[in-house]
Amino acid sequence: MNNGDLEGGEEAFHVKGGRKYSPVGAHDRAVLEMSSMDPGSSSSESKSSISYLCISRKIKVGTQDSDGREGSIPDNGGANGLNREHKLELFGFDSLVNILGLKSMTGEQIPAPSSPRDIEDVSITNGHPKPSDVKMGTIMGVFVPCFQSILGIIYYIRFSWIIGMGGIGESLLLVSFCGLCTFLTTLSLSAIATNGAMKGGGPYYLIGRALGPEVGVSIGLCFFLGNAVAGALYVLGAVETFLKALPSAGIFTETTTKVNGTISEPIQSISTHDLQIYGIVVTIILCIIVFGGVKMINRVAPAFLVPVLFSVFCIFIGVLLAKKDDPEPGVTGLSLESFKNNWSSDYQNTNNAGIPDAEGKVHWNFNALVGLFFPAVTGIMAGSNRSASLKDTQRSIPIGTLAATLATTGLYLVSVFLFGAVATRDKLLTDRLLTATIAWPFPAIIHVGIILSTLGAALQSLTGAPRLLAAIANDDILPVLNYFRVADGSEPHIATLFTAIICMGCVIIGNLDLITPTVTMFFLLCYSGVNLSCFLLDLLDAPSWRPRWKFHHWSLSLLGASICVVIMFLISWSFTVVSLALASLIYYYVSIKGKAGDWGDGFKSAYFQLALRSLRSLGANQVHPKNWYPIPLVFCRPWGKLPENVPCHPKLADFANCMKKKGRGMSIFVNILDGDYHECAEDAKAACKQLDTYINYKNCEGVAEIVVAPNMTEGFRGIVQTMGLGNLKPNIVVMRYPEIWRRENLKEIPARFVGIINDCIVANKAVVIVKGLDEWPNEYQRQYGSIDLYWIVRDGGLMLLLSQLLLTKESFESCKIQVFCIAEEDSDAEGLKADVKKFLYDLRMQAEVIVITIKSWDVQPEGGSQQDESLEAFTAAQQRVAGYLAEIKTAAKKEGTPLMADGKPVVVDEQQAEKFLYTTLKLNSTILRYSRMAAVVLVSLPPPPVSHPAYCYMEYMDLLVENVPRLLMVRGYRRDVVTLFT
């Protein structure tokens, strides 16, 4: 069915019985109600979902073909269409075509996705995806960006110094340790990237889909910030090398005085203003290249990479050709003696320039070398950052990233042996540009290599960071990022401009020594997120976890994540805390302000498996009273007198929250739709979604369930028998009292009310009936006075427990508890009071105990208005009961049948009915006398008498609750919910 079918008006939808439905409009009352309930949801998403769910129960296409057959599918495909119609109609061929994205075979038009969320599955649900202008392969798309990002300035100007300080042995350990971290991260990245189609966003996309949108956005934004600032670091490194190699290019000059013993000599240093000016110019040039798109980047990238590779080749040739004191003193050529002398470490103090100085303030050790060297192995995410521009992400990312990681790690390991054997330790520690000194044929090649390597790394940072930000914005999690959203296949120009502004701002600062460790932390935070994602997915091993990359294991991913965390603390514990705090703040902000999104992340799978294990561990035996939690089954619309667009009484969720201690617990909100399941299935789904929205709007921890049944009675019986699993079945049925039944002349309510209570008794469920629900306070309405309990029958302590739970809420915390007990004789009053006090003390409950004897139930002269009100209600109830009994007797006599009420035989005893009315009169008078000003009254719910008309029971209950503004009728079940013991 295409869009034209939906726009055909009412004629397009027919249901059995001749009913017609039209699509719900934007101004429909239900839509407006839902919009007001969930202000944080997308308007387009909510409107579309409600409209499509509420359209019809059973749709039949109202068209006729040339043969006059109604409901056949129009032929849009010529001969193919006829074959399809006759041969595959039984198998639902159209549905298969839609799923496989082959709709173009039938010649039908496919509507474009209506929201960013719909784009998630565009490749499999929307026919052929829109082709991008340029798609890159493994070499240019992944290997070159990763290689350029990894091989940076540290290799040229600090690697030989690291070997001189740490020695060959510890340098090999250092390279292996850092390389192991990136290698394990690459394995995890490869496993996740090959577990399905991958869109733009690289590590953010992988982490977000594995650990949830909150974790994905927090780590993704930190990684974006790290890439943006790293671009500034690379630009400054290139500019500084250029100005050192060509001092005459400086616009400004700064002269400092170097004191060496008694001799002072002026030296020129690089001006900060020169760094800023050249840095901004270089950043602008790189941004222009990035603005040119993927095609421009592919053309420029080799120009940066080839000279770098050539410079590395020249370094190796220079090492092989070097001789003793040639080309400079301190160079020994490849010498076994130098290798032995440089094998062990020689940690010492240095000045700020890294020159050994006994009085220097900088002390070096292995941990400090880890922080200095680790940026030389970062950059493995450069290829996955541009995943939206790759031809085949599942092939290119694993092969390209792993090849770049192994190539650079191998280069570093070989360089450790060569540099350690080619020069003395003093030369390694004092000549920061040893690579240029020994390079063949002249040092200028290394200067060019340094500049181009850093510019290449900066280009990759400025290319990957905007795409990462655009991917986060496209997921529509944070509305504040909507400015950076781009269409599929388009270049993120606004995100690129924003990244350039951040980069130029950091360039203007000039000195990034304090920011550099934080940038490294952001990279490590991203790596640990990738490892944790693979660990979680591999450990849970859900049916959807089927990566094509087979070289992975959860233990390796856990080891990789652990190494990342260890390196973070080795570098700087203070910067580790800062980066974690920033990520936590972003996580908290996304949790509050972000839009909810279910991406099937690993945490949901973990929760599911944990819930299954916990459910099995609970077993089927009764839970001990110490571990008993109320699980209310909230009956939302038992009496059916709410507007159609209101799924539940607004105060029922507030009351359900009052039954939980500190919000812990689960409520099940149920509603019953009368009708046939096959016809009402779609209506039930729409109602369930609306009820779930209500629950979320009221901040109540619960789930919504809609049951379709022939009538309310059958539906409720099915619910109390089957709802829940094991010991997580609901144990309390909560509903509001039908105060409107007589006013609205709803004659079916008494039988339904009695039936629900009897069903709960048979199913061993407790019952709580709320009278005065309209006046029930919310969390901001503080109540004063008392919570009065009229404890008449043994209920397992449920009434006492409910009163204690009420006291934990802000609205009732200022109230005190009063327990009223009924004694048959005056002589029993004192003993009963003492026993109840002792019982409450053992239960750790603070309450005042008041004992009332049956004799004191007689109406006292000082009863005043309460006496008049109760007697008036009693007289009216007597007359109604007498009239009802006379009516059913007359009907039975006329028809010659036994006494019948509500379709069942009944036994009528006028004296017993009179006695029950009198008992409820006495109890009502007592409540009005002692608890007129109580915040809430709890009273034991009497069970419906056997073979008694439901109408009479409703009269008893009406008399019991008469003139009591807020009352809970509670009936426990055959077990204790409180215990005296620890």
N, C-alpha and C positions, 0 to 999 in steps of 0.2 A: 504494500500500500504506500503510495507516494504522497507528497504534500498536497497534491491536488485532491486526493480523497478526503483529507482532513479539512480542506477549505470548502467542501461541498455543502456545508450547512447541515441542518438536521436530517436531510434526506439520506445522508451518507451512513447513518447509524440506526440500526433497528434491533430491537430486543424482543424476545418472546413476549407475547401479550400485547404487542403493538406499541410499547413505550418507546419514545425517542429521546435521544440525548444529543446535546450540542456541546462543543468544546467550551470549557470554563474560560471566561474572559478575565482580563486583568483587573476589572473592578468587581469581580464576583465577591460575595460576602465572605466565603470560606477563604479565598485568597487573601483578602484584607486582614482577616483574623490571624491567619498564619504569619503574615508579614509582621504584624504587630507583636506576635509572640517571639519571633526569632529575628531581632534586628541585625544580628551579625551575619546572617546568611545572604547569599547572592540572590538578588531579586529575580534575575533571569532564571537561575537554577530552580528556585522555589516555585515560580509560576509554571515553568515547563513541567516539573515533576508532578505538581498537583493536577494540572490540566490533563495530562496523559493518564494519570491514575484514576481520575474521577469521571472520565468520558463515558464509559459504558461497561456493563458487566459482560456482555457477550456481543461482539461486533460481527455483523454480516455485511459484506460489501453489497450495496443496493444497486448493482448494475446487472444488465441482462445482455447476453451475447445474441448472435444472430439466430440461434436455435431456440431462443426464449428461455434458456436456463438461467435462473437467478443465482447469483453468488459466484459465478465463474470469474476467473482472472482474465482481464483483457489481454489480448495478444499484441505485444509490441515488438515481437521479434520475428515476424514472418513465419517461414517454415520451421525455424528453430523453436519458435514459440509454440507452434501447434504440437510438435513432438514432445516438447517439455510438458505441455498441459496434459496430454493423453497418457504419457508413459510414466512420468515421475510425480504426478500430482499427489498420489498417495503418500509419497515420502517427504512432502513439504519442500520441494526443490527451491522455491523462492527463499525460504528461510536459509537454506544452505548457501545460496548465492549471496545473500546479505552477509552471512558470517565470513565467507571466504573472500569477500571483497571483489567478487566477479560480476557485480551488477551490470557492468558495461556489456556483458554478453547478451543481456536482454534488451539493450537499447534504452534503458530507463535512466532518468536523471537522478543523481544522488545529491540530497541537500547537504550543504556545508555544515560543519559543527557549529552549534549555537553558543558554545561557551568554551573557555580555555580548558575546562576539565574534559570536554568531549574530544579535544585534540589528542588526548592521551592514547586513544586507540584508533587514530585516524588511519593507520596503515592497514588495519585488518577489518575495519567496519565501514570505511568510506571509499571503497573502490581503490583506484590507483592513487597513491600519494602524490602530492605536488612535487615534481622533480626540482632539485636545487640547481643553480647555475653551474657550480663546480663541486665535485666530490673528489676527495683526496684518497690516495692509497696508503699502504703501510709505511713506505719510505718517507714520502713528503708529509704525510699526515700525522705520523706518530714518531718514527725513529728520529728524523731530523729535528723536530721541536724538542724532544726529550734530550737528545745529545747536546744540542745547543744550550739548553737550560742547565744541564748537569755540569758540562765542562765550562767552567768560568774562570774568573780572575784569580781565585784562590790557588788553582793549580800553577799559575805562572809566577805569582809573587810571594806565596806563603808556603807552598808545599815543601820546597827544599828546606826552609827554616823549620818546619814541623819535624822533618827527618833529623835535622841537627839537634833539636831539643829533645825529642823522644827516642831517638835512636832507630835503627832499622827494625829491631825486634818489635818494639812497642808501636812503631809506625805501621808495620804489617798488621798488628792486632787492631790498631785504630781503624785502618781501612777496611779490614775484614768485619769489624763490629758494625761500623756504619753501613758498609755494603750489605751485610746480612739484614739489617733493618729494611733497607729499600728493596732487597731481593724478596724477602717475605711479604712485604707490602705489595710488590708487583704480582706475586702469586695470588694473593687475596683479590687484588684488583682484576686480574685475569679471570678468576672464577666468577666473580659477580658480573663482570661485563659480558660474559658468555652465557649468562642465564636468561637470555631474552633480548628482545629489541631494546636498544638504548638510545635515548634522545639526548639533546644538548644538556650541558651542565657538568659532565664528567663526574668527578668524585662527589659533588653535591647530589647528583641524580642517584648515584649508587647508594650513598649513605642515607639519603632521605627515603628511598624505597625500602631500605633494609632496617633502619632504626626509627623511622617515622619522620614526619615533616618538621617537628620541633627541633630534633637533633640535627636533621639535614640542613635546615636553614641556619641554625646557630653555627655549625661548623663551616657551612658553605660561605656565609658572610665573612667569617674570620679568614677563611682561605682566600676569598676575593681581596680582602684588605691586605693580606700577606703578599699576594701577587702584585697588587698595585704599588705597595711600598717597595717591594723587591725590584720592580722596574726602576724606581728612583735610585736604588742602590747600584744597579748595574750601570745606569747612565752616569752617575757620579764617578764610578770606577773607570769608565771609559774616558771621561773628560779629564780626570786626574792623571791617567797614564799619558794621554795626549799632551797635556801641558808639561809633564815631566820630560817627555821625549822632545818636545819642541817649546822650550821656555820663551822664545821670542814671540810666540802666539798669544802670550798673556797681555791683556789690556791693562790690568792693574798690577802693581808690583808691591810685594810686602817684604821688608828686610828685617831679619832677626839677627841677633848676635849669638854666636856659638862660642862658649868659653871652654878652652882646652888647656888646663893648667894655668899658666900666666899669660897665655896668648889668647887674644880675642879676635875673631874674624867675622865680618858680616857675610851672611848667606841669604840668598833669595828663596822664599817659599811661595807656594801657590796661593793666590789671593782667593778668599771666599767669594768675592764678587765675580771673579772669573769662572769659578765653579758654577755659580748661579746662572750667569748669562749663557755660557756654553751649554749648561745642562738643560735650560729651557729651550734653546734652539734645537738641540738634539732630540728632546722629547717631542717637540712640534713636528720635526721631520719624521720620526718614527710613527707618530699618530696619523700623519698624512698617508703613510704606507698602509697602516692598519685600516684607515678609512677607505682605502682602495679595494678592500675585500680580500677574499681568499686567493683570488687569481693574482693580485699584486703581491701578496705575501709569498706565494709559491715562487714567484719570479725573483724576489729579493733574497729569500732565505739561503739559496745556494751561494750567493755572493758573500754572505757572512760566514758560511760554514766551510767552504773550500779553503780560504786562507788560513782558517784556524787549524784545519787538518794538516795543511802544508807546514804551518809553524811547529806543530807537534812532531812532524816528520823531521824538520830541521833540527829540533832539539835532540832527537835520538841520534841523528847523524853526527851532530856536534859532540855528543857524549862518546860515541865510538871513535871519533877522530881526535879527541882531546888527549894531550900529553902532559907530562909534569911541568907545572908553571906555564902552561900554554893552553889557553890564550892569556891567563892572568895568574899571578902567584896565588897559591892555595888550591889550584886545580891540579889533581894528581893523575888524571886519566883513570881508566878502569883499573883499580888497584885492589888486590886482596888485603893489603895492609890497611888501606882506608876503610875497606868493608869491615874488618875486624875492629878497628878503632871506633867506628860509628855504629856498631851493633847495639851497644848498651845505651841507656838514656843518660842525659846530663841536664836535669832540670835545674834552673838557676834564675836569679832575679834579672829583670831587664828594665830598661826605661820604657817610656811610652811608645817609642819607635821600634821596640823589639830587639834593641842592641843589648847584649849582655853587660850588666852593670851591677857590681856588688852592692851598691847603694840604691839600686832601682826599687821602685815601689810595686812593680808587677811581678808576682810570683807565679810560676807555671808548674802545672802537674798534668797528669793524664786527663783528668776531668776537664781542665781548661782547654787542652788540645782537642777534645771531643767537640766542645762548643765552637772552636775556631774552624775545625775541618768539616763539620757536618754540612754546612751550606754548600760544600762542593759536591755532595751527592743528592741534593734536592733537585727537583725538576722532573721527577718521573711522572707527574700528572699533566705535563704540558701537552701530551698527545690526547689524553682523555678529556682535557678541557675543551677541545674542539671536536667532540664526538658528533655533534650535529653536522659537521662538514665531511665526515668520513663515508666512504662507499660501503664498507663492511666493518662495523665496529667490533663484531664478535671475532673477527680474524685479525684486524689491524692492531687493536689495543694490546692483546697479549703478546703477539710476536714483536711488534715495534717497541713496546715499553721494555720487555725483557731483554731484547737485543741491545737497546741503549744502556740499560743498567749493567749488563754483563760486560759490554765493551768498555764503558768508563771505569768500572771497578777493575777490570783487567789492566787497563791503562795505568791506573793508580798503583796497582801492585807491582807492575813492571818498573814503574818510575821510582818506587821506593828502593829497589835493588840498584838501579842505575845511578840515581842521585847519591845514594849512600856510599857508592864505591868510586865516585868520580872526583870528590873533593874532600878536604879536611873538614873537621867539625867547625873550626873557626870560620872557614869560608862559607859553610852552610848557614851559620848564624849571623854573619855580618853582611853578606851579599844577598839582598832581598830579590834582586833580579838575576839570580844565578842562571836561570833558563836563558836569559838574553846574553849573558856572558859567554856561555859555551855553545850557543846556537851557531849553526853553520848556514850560510857563509858569513853573516854579519848580524849584530843584535837588533837592527831595525825591524827585522822580520817578526821578532817576538813582540815588539811594541805594536805592530800591526795586528798580530794575532790576539793580543790582549784586548785591544780596542774593539776588534770585530767580534770576539767571543762575548764580551760584555754587551755590546750592542745587539748581538743575536739573542742573548738571554733576555735583554730588555724588550726586544721585539716580541718574543714569545710570551712574556708576562703581559704586555699590553694587548696581545691578541687573545690570550686565554681569559684574562680577568673580566673583560666586558661580556664575553659569552657566558661566563659563569653567572654574572649578575643578571643578565637577561633571562637565563634559564630559571633562576630563583623567582624573578618577577613573573614569568609566564605561568608558573604554577599557581599564582593568585592566592598565595598564603598570607602575605603581608600587603594590605592595600597601599601602604606608603611607597611601595616599590612599583606601583603600576605605571609610573612614568617610563620605566625601562623595558616595558614589554615590547616584543617585536613579533611580527608575523613569521610563520614557519618558513625557513629558507632565506629570510632577510638578514641584513647586516645590523648588528646592534649599535647604531651610530650614537644614540643618546648615552648608552652605557659606556661606549668608548670615550666620549667627551668627558663624562664624569670621572672615569679612570684616569684620563690625562690630567684633569684638574688635581686629583689627589697626588698623582706622580709629581707634577710641577710644584705643588705645595711642599712636598717633602724635599724636592731639589732646592727650593728657596731656603729651606732650613739649613741646608748645607752639611750639618754634622748629624749623622744618623747613628752614632755609636750607641745611644740608648734605645733606639727603635730596632736595631738589627737583631738582638736576641729575641725580641717579641715576634718578629717576622719568622724566625726559625721555629719558634714555638707554634705558630699558626700552621706551618707546614707539618710539624710533628703531630699536632692535634688532628689534622686531616688524615695523616697516615694511620694513626691509631684508630680513627673512626672507620677507615676502610677495613682494617684488620678485624676490628670488633664486629663489623657487619658480616664479614665472611665467617667469623667464628660463630656468631649467633645462627646464621642460616645453615651452616654446616652441622652444628650441634643439634639443631631442631630437626633438620632433614625432612622438611615438609614435602608433600608430593610435588609441589611446584618447583622444588630445588633440583634442577637437572642441568648444571653447567656443562658446556662442551669441553671446557678446560678441566682435565682430569687430575692435574698435578696440584692437589690441594688437600688439606686436612685441617680440622678445627684446632688441633694442637699447634700446628705451624702458625696459624692466624693468631692464636692466643700468645704464642711466643713473640710474634712480630709486634703485637700491641704492647706487650710488656717491655720490650726493648725500646719502643718509642717513649713510653712513660719514663723509663730509666734514663734515657738520653736527655729528656726534658729537665729532669732534676739534676743530672750531671752538669748541664750547661749553666743553669741558674734556677735555684728554687724560687727566688722572688719573682722572676719573669714567668716562671711556670704558673705561679699563683695568679699573677695578673692576667695571663692569657686564659686560664680556666675561669676566672671571675668574669671576664668579658664574654666568654662563650655562655656562661651561666646566665648572665643578664639578658643576652639575646634570646636564649631559650625561654626564660621567664616572660619576656616581652612577647615572643611568638605565641606562647601558651595562652596569654591573656588577650592580645589583640589579633592574633592570626585566625584565619578561617579554618574550620575543622576540615580535615581531609583524610580519607582512609585509603592508603596506598598498599594495603596488605603487607605492612612492614613486619619484621621479625618479632618485634615485641608483642604484636597481636597473636602471632603463632605461639610465642612463649607463654603468654597469658592463657591461651587455649589449652596447651598441654599441661600447664600448672593446674588449671581448673579441673581437668580430667583426673589428674593424679590426686588432687585434694579430695575430689568427690569420691574416688575409689577408697581413699584412706579413711574417709568418714564412715564408710560402711553403711549398712542398712539398719543397725541397731539404734535405739533411741539415744539422743545426745544427752550427756550428763547435764544436770541443771546449771553447773558452773559454766558450761560452754553454750548454754542456750541463748539464742538470739531471736528476737521477733522478726519473722519474715511475713509482713502483711500482704494479703491478697486484697487489693483495693478494688471494690466493685464500683465502677465509675458511674454508670447510668442504669441503676436497677429499676428506677421508676419512670424513666423515659420522659421527664419533663424539663429538658434542657434544650436550648436552641440547637439546631442541626450543626452549626459550625463551632459548637463548644463541645470538645471531646470528653470533658470531665468537669465536675464541680470545682470551681477555682480554689476552694479551701481544702479539698481532700489531700492534695499534695502537702500542704502545710501541716495537716494533722499527721500524715504519714511520717513526715520528718520528725515530729515530736515523739514518735515511737522508737527512735534510734538514739543511741548514746554517741554524742559527738559526730553525728552524721554517718556512723558506721552501720552498715546493714544494707539490705536490698528489699525493695518493694516491687510487687508485681501488679501493674495496673491492667485490669481486664475489662473488656466490654463485649457484649453479645449482640450480634446482628441476626435478626429473625429472617429466615429465608432458606433457599437452596444453596448449597455450597458452590456448585458449578456456576450459578448465576451471580452470586455475591462475592466471588473470590477477589475481583478487582476492587470492589467497594471496600472489602476488608483490608486490602493492602493500603488503600488511601487512608482509611480510618486509623490504621495502625501507625502510619507515618505522622498523621496529625496528632495522635495521642502521644507519640514519642517526642514530638516537638513541644507539646505542653509540658511533659516531664522535664525536659531540658530547660525550658523557660522558667520553671519553678525551682530549678537547682535541686532536684530530688534524685537521689541515686535509685534508679529503678528501671524496669523494662516494661514495654507495652506489649500486650497480647490481645488480639481480636479473634473471637470464636464465632463461626457461623453455625447456627443451629435452628431447627424448626421452630422452637419457642424458647423463652427465657428459662423455663424450668429445666428442660433437657440440656440446654447449654451450660447452666450452672452445675448441674450434676456431673457433666463431663469434665468441667474445670476442676472441681474439688477432688475428683478421682485421679486425674492424670497430670495436673499442672505440677511442674517441678521434677527433680531427679534425686533419688536417694533421700538423704537427710537435708537436701536443699529444697524440699517442698514447702510451700507456704503453710504456716501454722496458725495464722490469725486472719479471719475474714473481716474486713472493715467496710462498712457502708453507712450511708446517712439514713436517718430515720425518716420514713415517709410522712412528714407532717401535713402534706397537702392532699392526702388521699380522700378525706371527707369533703374538703372544700371544693376539690375538683371532681368529686363524685366518681372516683376511680375504683370501681367495685372489684376489679381483679387484683388489686394490691394486697388485701389481707391474705388471700390464699398464697400469693407469691411470697409475701413476707414470711409467713409461717413455714412454707416449703423450704425457703433458704435456711432458716434456723434449724429445721429438722435435718436437712441434708448435712449441715455442718456438724450436728451432734453425731449423726451416723458416721461421717467421715473423720470424726475425732479432730475437729478443728475448733479453735477458740473463736469467739465472736465478739466484736466490738461495734456497737451501733451508736452513732454520733447524732445527738439531737441538738439543734441550734448551730449547725455547721456554718450558717451564714455569718454568725458573730464570732467564729473562731479566730483568735488573734494571730497575726503574722509575727515574724521574728522581731519586728520593731515596736510592737504594741505591748508594753510592759503591763503585767497584771499584778494586782495586790489582793490581799485577803487570804483565803485558804483553799486547799484542795481537799474536799471532803469525800471520804470513802464510806459507803454504807455496805459493810462487809457482812452479808447475810449467810451465804453458803460457802463451802470450801471450794476454791477455784485453783488450787495449786500455787497460790501467791501471785497470780497474774495481775490482779487489781493493785496489789502493793507495788509490784514491779513497774507497772505503768505510771503510778504516781511518782516514783523515783525518777523515771525517765523524763517526765514532765519537768521536774525540778532542774534537770540539766540544761534546759532551754532558757535563753535570756528572758523570754516573755513571762516565764513562771518562776524564775529563780528567787523572787522576793516573796513567794507564797510559803505558807506552812501547811503541813499535812495534819488532818484530823481524821481519826478512824472511829466510826460509829459502829458499835456492835449491838446486836439484839439479844436480850436475855428473856427467858420465859418467866422467871420469877425474880422478885426483888432480892431474895437471898443468894441468887446466883451472880448478882451484878459484880460484887467486889472480887470474887474468885475469878470471874471471866476477865475483868479488867486487869488483874495481876498477871494472869496467864498471857493475855495479849501483849502487855508491856514487855514481859520477858521474851516472848517470841519476836517482837520487833527489835528488841535490843540484840538478840542473837543474830538477827538479819542485818545488823548495822544500819537500821532505819530510824530516823528521828521523826516521831509523830506523837501527837496528843491523842489519848484514848478516851472515848466517851461511850459509856454503856447506857443503852435505852432499854427499859423493860416493856413487855407487851402491855402491861397495865397502864403505863404512861402514854400509850398510844391514844387513849381516850382523849377526845378533844377537850382542851382546857379553856376556861373562860377567857384567859388572856390571849387565846389564839387570835382573836380579832379578825382582821381581813383575811388571814390565811384560812381560818375556819370557814368563813363564808364562801371563799373561792372554791375550796375543796368540796364543800357540801353541794354547791351549785353544780360543779362538774360531775359529782357523784350522782345527783338526781337526774341530770341529763343523760348520763351513761346508762342508768337503770332503765329509763324509758326507751332508749334506742335498743338495748338488748332485749327487753320484753317485746318490743315491736318486731324485732327480727325473728325471735323464737316463734312468736305467733304466726308470722308469715310463712316460715318453713313448715310448721305444723299444718297449717291450712293447705299448703301445696301438697304435702304428703298424704293428707286425708283425701284430698280431691282426686289424686292420681292413684290412691290405693297402694302406695309404696312406703317403705321405711323412711324415716327422717333422713334427708339428704342435704348436704351443704358442700358447695364447690365440687360436685360430682362424686362425693364420697359419703358413705353412711356415717352418721354421727349419733352420739348419745347425749341427750340434753337433760341436764339436771339443773332446774332453776335455782334450787338452794345452793348448789355448788357455784353456780355463776354469781349468785348474790354474795357468797363468801369471798370469792376471788375479787369482786369489785370492792368489797369492804376492806380487804387486805391492802389493795393498792391505794385506796383512799387514805388509810392510816399511814402508809409509808410516804405518800405524797404530802400529807399534812406535816409529818415529821421533817421531811426535807425542807418544806417551806418555812418551818419554824426555826430550824437550826442553820440552814444553809442558803438562806435567801441572798446573802451577800458573797457567797463563795465564788471564786474564780471559775471553778469547774467542779461538778459533782460526779462521782463514780458510784454506780449502784449495780448490784448483782442482777443479771438478766434471768427472769424465771423462764423455764422451758415451756413450750406450748403444751397444754394438757392433752392427753391422748383422747382421740375420738371427740374432740371438742371443736365447735365451729371456729374457723379462722377469724370470722367477724368478731366473735366474742373476745378472742385473744387480743385483737387490735384495740378493742374498747378498754381492756385491762391496761394495755401499754399506754394508750392515750391518757387515761386517768393517772397513771404513774408519772408521766412526764409533764402533766398539766402545770403551766405557769413556771416551770423551771427553765431558765434561759439557756443554760449550757450544761448538758448532761451526757455522760457516757454509760451505756448499759453494757456490762462485761460479763461474759460467760467463759470460764476456763474449760480445759479438757482434761482427760484422764491421765494427768502427769503433773509433777511439780516443776516449776520454772525458777524457783529460788531454793537455796540450800543454806543450812545453818553452819556447815562445816567449811573449812578452808580447803 
